[in-house]
């Protein structure tokens, strides 16, 4: 991505419904150029889609958290595939340092959240985990808060 692509993406992150004309005005590029850039980024997978951002308190799943996971041996891909089937998990990130994975999850109440944690801890290959509840999200550029 060059500077123009980055400007377009930054503007779309702030408001995915911005018009091509508005984006062109903001970036100083022509409407045709902006449209072509967006279409190229959509086609090559740089832009995966557009979505609605909700206030955290508007979500049905009011209990949110992050879970750091340590995996035994070389089972990371298998654990990721297994965790991908859990509806409570919205994001799975690989990382470096002490933890192998960072998982974002949510549930409608603490009982359901605890149940999800228990199921995750039973996944073969997970040796250790640590979970932190998310209390608020003052800023996010992602759609699912």
C-alpha positions, -999 to +999 in steps of 0.1 A: +000+000+000+013+034-009+004+067+009-028+072-010-040+037-002-032+043+035-051+076+035-082+059+019-081+030+044-077+054+073-107+075+062-128+043+056-119+030+091-134+062+105-165+059+084-169+030+059-199+047+043-179+077+031-187+086-005-161+083-033-165+120-038-157+128-002-127+104-002-114+121-033-118+155-018-100+145+014-072+127-004-067+152-032-071+124-058-097+121-085-129+101-080-118+076-106-085+071-089-101+066-055-127+042-069-100+022-087-078+020-056-107+008-035-117-018-061-081-030-063-078-033-025-111-052-024-101-075-052-066-083-038-080-089-003-065-059+014-100-047+022-120-077+033-153-060+038-173-032+055-192-036+087-212-018+114-195-007+146-216-009+177-212+006+212-199-021+235-231-018+257-252-024+226-238-059+221-257-089+233-224-104+246-217-081+274-189-101+290-157-098+270-122-109+276-088-119+263-072-152+270-035-159+266-027-195+259+004-216+261+006-246+238+025-278+243+050-288+216+041-282+180+003-284+182-005-247+175-023-253+142-044-281+156-054-259+186-062-230+163-085-252+142-102-265+173-107-230+188-120-218+155-151-238+162-160-221+195-188-195+189-176-174+218-142-167+202-141-137+178-104-135+172-073-158+175-039-142+173-005-159+173+021-140+193+056-142+206+069-142+242+055-163+270+021-170+253+016-188+220-019-175+213-041-145+223-078-152+220-106-127+222-139-140+234-173-129+247-205-143+262-238-129+273-231-134+311-204-145+335-217-181+338-215-186+300-181-169+299-168-193+326-183-222+307-164-211+275-132-208+295-136-243+309-142-258+274-112-240+260-089-252+288-099-288+280-086-285+244-057-310+239-024-293+237-033-262+259-010-264+289-015-230+306-038-200+301-045-166+317-077-146+311-084-109+316-119-094+314-122-063+292-139-035+312-143-009+285-131+000+250-124+037+248-112+034+212-112+008+186-108+008+148-122-027+145-159-035+140-164-060+168-156-043+201 
